Amino acid sequence: MSAFPKYDQYKDSGVEWLGEIPAHWEVRRVKSIFRMVMEPAPKGNVEELLSIYTHIGVEPRKDLKEKGNKASTTDGYWRVKAGDMIVNKLLAWMGAIGLSKYEGVTSPAYDILRPFVPAAGWYYHYLFRTKRCTGELKRHSRGIMDMRLRLYFDKFGDVVVPYPPLGEQDRIVTFLDQKTAEIDALIAKKQRQIELLDEQKAILINRAVTRGLNPNAKLKPSGIEWLGDIPEGWKTQKLKYVATGIGTGRTPSTVRPAVELPDGIVWYTPGDFHRSGFLGKSDRRAESTRVETVETYPSNSIFFIGIGATLGNVNLSTEMAGCNQQINVIQINELQNNPEYYLRLLDSGRDYIFKSSDYTTLPILNRSRTGALEIVRPPFSEQTAIASRCKALFEENATVKHPIKKQIQSLKTLRSTLIAHAVTGKIKVFSTSQ
């Protein structure tokens, strides 16, 4: 921030979260800038349904990948005009507050604020979403625990915020629009680098698990579309023939946080799956006195999601564990096979696995269909060598990505710091000649 000049004179804002502000700026309560509006949508309306999100602001629900539950009707929802501020009372303290550039309707669970004095809506969009401001919004929220906090307008309206001259609000917005766009473009480039590295890793692993490590190996048709040609000494067979058993999880009669039950059996759900391919920590354990109500599987079992959009995701367990009904568990015969090899093989065959599922409302792959999956079986020594190579590829990938991820985090920090300093007057973002 040292690259930017400061204002000539500052004064104490009288508000702890703001600190000093430029001497010619005012401070006002939110309710002296915005009023809450409640305009019910008419029956049978076809208005755009809008939602507010912590990270992306206000967007039409239809444009989002994760749409959530669809409302059967938007009759009686609040009407939203372009330039209105939408506030999610439950999550405002986490940044779920923002300006709408759309006309539409939104849930009655949200508050709609509209300025009634000259104000640049985007200036307050930036301001309300800064960490310092959300901390103040949290302080004004009501509730007995974080996830039950609600910010009602009678309290939000009492929050004291800066009120710079309108021309300065506009110039701050113009500056932040430009700078955040530049930073976002840099972040996107870095994220694309990570995507390309992951794509390269996936290609190398796929080639290793389906063709081996010898580039000069003689190949033969596998007869299985997703595998293509395979080395001559390899065999194809169904997954069940390399396993000692294929099971499905179930919910124990009691599940509590692991910290309360250190002697319990770890119990996994699809949310615990990790990109590394190895199951790690879970905050769920089944009481040791109730282990008989849980199917448990030994370490080195392959946990395989058998339902939903993440069907085919696989992880290897590192300890005895149970799981819920969404997961199938493959116990590899370790006397003749390497579980890590089959972990990487199944991960490479996710498209094939998905196509092998039953599909009504959700894709499902039961134990029988899981066991019937067509796979390739290299000699045991080659399985072990391939598993080692895959592990090295993951480690190399993580090493190369580490500095890129740090750069992305630094850019995100720069973005949030720049916004916070600009909207609170800690830096002057335009010259006196402007």
N, C-alpha and C positions, 0 to 999 in steps of 0.2 A: 504493500500500500504506500510505501515511501515514494513511489514514482508519481503519486498524485499530490497536488497542492492541497493545503487546508484553507479554510475560510479565515479572513482577517481577525475576526473577533468571535468568541464563544461565550455562552452563558450557561449557568446551571439550569437544566430543564425542570428541576424539582422532582424528577421521577428517577428512581434508582436504576431501572432497566435501560433508560435512555442516556443518563449521564449528561454530559455537556452537548449542546446543540448550537448551531450558528446563531449569533446574537439577534439577527433579524427574523428568525423563524418563530412561529407561535407553537404552543401546544394546546390541544383540545381533547376533550373526551370524544370517544367514538360516536356517542349519541348526538353530538353537536355537528357531526359530519354526515352520518348515515341514519336513516330511519328504516325500521323493519316494515316490509310490505307483505301482505297476504292476499293474493289475488287467485282465488280458486279457478282451475281450468274448467271449462264447460263440459257437460256430458257428451260422450262420443267424440271427444277431440282427437286429432291425429298429430298433435304437437310432438316435436323432438324430445325424447326423454334424456335428460341430462343428469350426470353424476359428478361428484367432486372427489378427487383422489389426492392423497398426500403428495405423491411424487409428480403427477402430471397435471394437476389442476382440474378444471372443468372440461369434460369431454362428453360427446353423445355416447350413450350406452352402446349403441349398435356398432360403433367403431372400435370397440375394445375386444381383445381376444378373450378375456375372462369377463363374461357378461353377468354372471351370477343369476339369481332367480329373476325371471321376467314377470313384471306386474301384469295381472290380468286386465287391468284398466287403469288409466291415468286420470279418470274423472276425479275432480276435487284436489288434484295435485296443485302445487303452487306454480303459477305462471312466472316465467323468467324472461326478462328483456336483456338484450345485449347491453353490457355495462353494469349489470347487477352483480353483487357479491353473494356467492353461495357459501353458507357456513354449515358444516356438519357438526352439530352441537356435541356429538359424542367424541369426535376425533379432531376438533379444532385445535386442541393443544398439541396435536402431532402434525399440524400443518394442513389438515383437510379443510382448507378455506381458500377461495380464489374467485377471480373475476370471470364472468361468462362473456364470451364473444358471440354466443349463440342466442337465438330466440328459442324458447321451448318450455318444458315443464320439469319439475323435479319433486322429489318425495316431500311430503309434509313433515318428515322428520328433520328436514333442513330448514334453516332460516334464510330468508332472502333480504339483503340489505341494499338500499338504493341511496346514493348521495343526494342531499337536498341543499348543499352549498357547493360552490365551484370546487371541484376536486378531480384529480387525474386518477381514475379507477385503477389503472395499472400500477401507479405508484403505491397504492395501498395493498394491491395484490402482492407486490414484492415485499412490502413492509410486514404484512401480517404473517408471512410464511418464513420469516427469519427466525433463527433459534432463540434469539433474545426475546422477540415478541411472543413466540409460542410459549416460552417459559412464563411470561406474564399472563398469557391466556390460561395457562394451567393453574396459575395462582388464583384466578378469578372463577375457575370451574368448580362445580359442586359435585360431591360424591365421596364415598368412603374408601374407594380404591381406584387406581389409575384407570383400569378398563371400564369403570362405571362413571367416570367424570363426565359432566355435561356443562357446556358453556351456554347459559341462557342469556338472552339479549339484555336483561336488566343488569347483569354483571358485565357482559362484554361492553355494553354502552358506557360503563364507568372507566374503562381502560383509557389511560392518557397516551396520546400518540402525537408525533410531530405534525405540524401543518405548515409546510413551507409555502411561499408565494406560488400561485398556480403555475406561472411560467417556469419556475425552478422544478416543480413536480414533473412537468412535461419534459424538461431537458434531462432530468435524472432518468426518466423512463426511456427516452431515446438512447441515452448512453448505455443503460443496462441491457436494453434490447440488442444493441450492437455487440457489446462485450460478451454477454452470455451466449449469443449466437456463435461468436468466434470460439469461445471455450467449448461449447457443445460440439462444434465441428471437430475440434482437436480430440475430444473424448471419443467421438464416434470413430475417428481414424484409429485410435488406440484399441478400441473395442473390436474393430474389424481385424486388427493384427492378431488379437487373441483368438478370434473366430477362425482365421486362416491357420493358425498354429494348431488349433484343435482339429480342424479338418485334415491337416497333414498327418497328425497323430492317428486319427481314425483310419485313414487310408493305409498307413504303414502297419497298423495292428491288424486290419482286415486281411491284408496280403499275408502277414505272418501266420495268422490262424487258419487260413484256407489254403495256402501254398507252401508254408514252411519257410525256413531261413536260407535254404540253398537256392540261389537264383538259377542254377543250372540243372535243377531236378527235372527229370522227365515227367510229363504230365499225362493225365488221362481224363476223359469226361467223367464227372461224378454222377451224372444223371439227375442231379438236383439243381434246379435253376439258380437258387441263391448262392450256391457254392461254386458253380462253374467247373473249371478244370482243377484237379487236385493231383498231388504227387502220386506216382504209380504205387508206392508201398502203403498208401493210406486206404482205410476202409470207410464206407458209409454205413450208418445204421441209425436206428431210432434212439432217442435220448434215454429211454428207460433201460436200455441194455448196458449203459455205463453207470447206472445208479443202483444203489442198494434199496432205494425207496423214494417215493415222491408223495409228499403230504401237503396238507393245507392247514393253515393256522386257525385258531379260534380264540374268542375273547374269554379270558379267565373271569371268574366270578367277582374278583376284586382287583382293581388296578390302581396303584397309588404312585406318587413320585418316588424315584429311586432313593432320594436323600432320606426318606422315611423308612425305607426297607432295604438296607444295605445287604441283607442276606437273601434277597429275593432273586427270581430269575428274570433276566432282562427280556423285555417284550417289545417287539418292533411293529411299526406301521409304515406304510409307504413314505410318509414324511421324513422318516429317518434315513432313507437311502442317500448315499453319498456319491458324488461324481468320481471319486477315486476307485469305486467298485467295492469298497470294504465298509461294512456296517461298523459304526463306532458307538458313540454315546446315545443313550435313549433316556428320557426322563420318566420312563414307565418300567415298572417291575411287577411281576406277579408275586404275591406273598409266598415264601417258601413253604408255608403250611397249606397252600392251595395249589401246589405244583401239579397235583393229580388232575386239576381241572384245565390244565394247559398242555397242548402238544409241545414238547421241547425237542430241539434238534441240536446235534453236536456241532462243535466248531468246524469250520471248513465246509459247511452246508451252503448251497447256493439258494438265496432268497430271491424269489422271482415274482414280480407283481403280475397278477393274473386277471385284472379287471380295470377298465377305465382308460383314460387318455395316456396314462403312463405304463400301460400293459407292456411287458417285455423288459422293463427295467430290471437289472440284476445287480445283486451285491453278494459278497461272500461274508459269512459270519466269522468272527474272531473268537467267539466263546459260545457256550451252550446258551440257546435262546429260544423263545417262542415268538409268535407273531399273530396278527389278526387274520380274518377270513379273506382279505384281499390278496394274500400272499401264498403262493405255492412254494414248497421247499424241496429242493433236489439234493439228496445225499449221494454224493459221488463215491463210487467204489475206489477208494484210495490205494488199494493193493495193485491196481492195474491202470489207474488214471490220475491225472493231476487236476484238482479242482480249479486252480487258477487258470489253467488253459481253457476249461469249459466256461468259466466266467467270461473270459474275453471272447470266446467263440460265440456265445449266446448274445453278448452285447453287440457284436458285429452283425448279428442276424435279426435285429429288432424289426426291420420292415417285413421280413418273411414271417416272423413270429406273429406280428400284428395281423397279417393276412390270414394266418392259420386259425384265428379266433372265431367264435360264434359272435354274431352281432345282431342284437335286437335294439334295445335302447342304449346299451353299452357293450363294447367289445369284452368278451370273456374267454379265458382259456382255462378249462378245468384241469384236474390232475391227469385225466386220461389223454386229453389233447396235448398237454405238456409232454407227457411221456412219448407221444407219437411224433414229436418234432424230429425231422430228418437232420442229422448232423454228420460230421466227419470225425474219424478217430485215427489220429496219427499214432505211431509207436510211442510208448511211454517216454522214452528218452527224448524224443523230439517234442513231446508235449511240455516237458520240463524246461527244455531250452527255449521254446517259444514263450512260455510263461515268464521266464527270466527276461527275455527281450522286451516283452510288453511292459514289464515293471520298469525297465530302464527307460522306455519311451515315455512313460508317465512322469518319471523323475526328470528327464530332460525337458519335457514340455513345461513342467512346473517351474523349473529353474529359469527357462527363457521368459516365461510369462511374468515371473515375480517382479522384475523392475518395471514392466509395462503396467501392471496393476498398481504399483506404487505411484507411477506417473498419473494414472487415471484418478487415484485418490487425491493426489496433490492438486490436480485441476479442479476436482469437485470442491475441495476446500477453498481454493482460490475463488471459485464462482460464488460460494456462499458468503465468503468474507467480503468480496467486492460489493455484493448486494447490500449486506448489512452496513458497511461503511458508507455507501452512497445514500441509502434511504434515511440514515440517522445523522447525516451531515458531518461524518468524521473525515470525509475527503470531499474536495470540491471538484466536480466532474466536468466543469466547463470554465472557460476563461471569462474575465470581466468584459471582454470585447464582444462576447456572444449576446 
